Amino acid sequence: IAVHLAQSLPDAVRDRAEGVRGLAALLGPVRAFWAICLATTMAAVEVAIIGMVFDKRPGAALLAAFVCIVAVAFAIVARRRDAEVVERRLFPLIAGGTIVLGFGLVVAIAA
């Protein structure tokens, strides 16, 4: 959900004005941004928990979760400075964080 919202966030206002009923347009830019942050943070916490349960050395999962949570914190701080720039550049940050979480999850489960 976070990746989808981050990808469609830059067009949310225009989509809403044109009657497009996507999730980001329905939520609006502010709520969509916070939904992205919440969904990404929840995914990071889940990976950390899975890493601690299934891996004797959960370092990779914990590192992946930490990196993702730092990315979310960075986005929140940067948005206070310039919301439009963050909305346009959020997708690569969230997509990259999701990839890192995926690797952390694979390492945790494979161990």
C-alpha positions in Angstrom: 0.0 0.0 0.0 2.8 2.4 0.9 4.5 2.0 -2.5 1.3 2.5 -4.4 0.4 5.6 -2.4 3.9 7.0 -2.8 3.8 6.4 -6.5 0.4 8.1 -6.9 0.8 10.9 -4.3 2.2 13.5 -6.7 -1.0 13.3 -8.8 -3.5 13.1 -5.9 -4.7 16.7 -6.1 -5.0 16.7 -9.9 -6.7 13.3 -9.9 -9.2 14.4 -7.3 -10.0 17.5 -9.4 -10.5 15.4 -12.5 -12.7 12.9 -10.7 -10.2 10.0 -10.7 -11.0 7.9 -7.6 -7.7 6.4 -6.7 -6.7 5.8 -3.1 -4.3 8.8 -2.9 -6.9 11.1 -4.4 -9.6 9.9 -2.0 -7.3 10.3 1.0 -5.8 13.6 -0.2 -2.1 14.5 0.0 -1.8 14.9 3.7 -3.6 11.7 4.8 -1.9 9.8 2.0 1.5 10.9 3.2 0.7 9.8 6.8 -0.7 6.5 5.5 2.6 5.9 3.6 4.5 6.6 6.8 2.3 4.3 8.9 2.3 1.5 6.4 6.1 1.6 5.9 6.7 1.7 9.7 4.3 -1.2 10.3 6.1 -3.2 7.6 9.5 -2.4 9.2 8.3 -3.5 12.7 6.9 -6.7 11.2 10.2 -7.5 9.6 12.0 -6.8 12.8 9.7 -9.1 14.8 9.9 -11.9 12.2 13.7 -11.5 12.3 13.8 -11.9 16.0 11.5 -14.9 16.0 12.9 -16.9 13.1 16.6 -15.9 13.1 19.1 -16.6 15.8 21.1 -13.6 14.6 18.4 -11.1 13.5 20.9 -8.4 12.5 19.9 -8.2 8.9 16.2 -7.9 9.6 16.8 -5.4 12.4 19.2 -3.4 10.1 16.6 -3.4 7.3 13.9 -2.2 9.7 16.1 0.5 11.1 17.0 1.8 7.6 13.4 1.9 6.6 12.3 3.7 9.8 15.1 6.3 9.3 13.9 6.8 5.8 10.4 7.5 7.1 11.7 9.9 9.7 13.7 11.7 7.0 10.6 12.1 4.9 8.6 13.5 7.9 11.3 16.0 8.7 11.8 17.0 5.0 8.1 17.4 4.5 8.0 20.1 7.1 10.4 22.0 5.0 9.0 21.5 1.5 5.9 19.2 1.2 5.7 19.4 -2.6 9.3 18.2 -3.1 8.9 15.4 -0.7 5.6 14.3 -2.4 7.4 14.2 -5.8 10.5 12.3 -4.5 8.9 10.0 -1.9 8.3 7.1 -4.2 12.0 6.2 -4.8 12.6 6.5 -1.0 9.7 4.2 -0.1 10.4 1.8 -2.9 14.0 1.5 -1.9 13.0 1.0 1.7 10.6 -1.8 0.7 13.4 -3.5 -1.2 15.7 -3.3 1.8 12.9 -4.8 4.0 12.4 -7.6 1.5 16.1 -8.5 1.7 15.9 -8.4 5.5 12.9 -10.6 5.5 14.4 -13.2 3.1 17.6 -13.3 5.2 15.5 -13.8 8.4 13.4 -16.5 7.0 16.2 -18.3 5.2 18.3 -18.6 8.4 
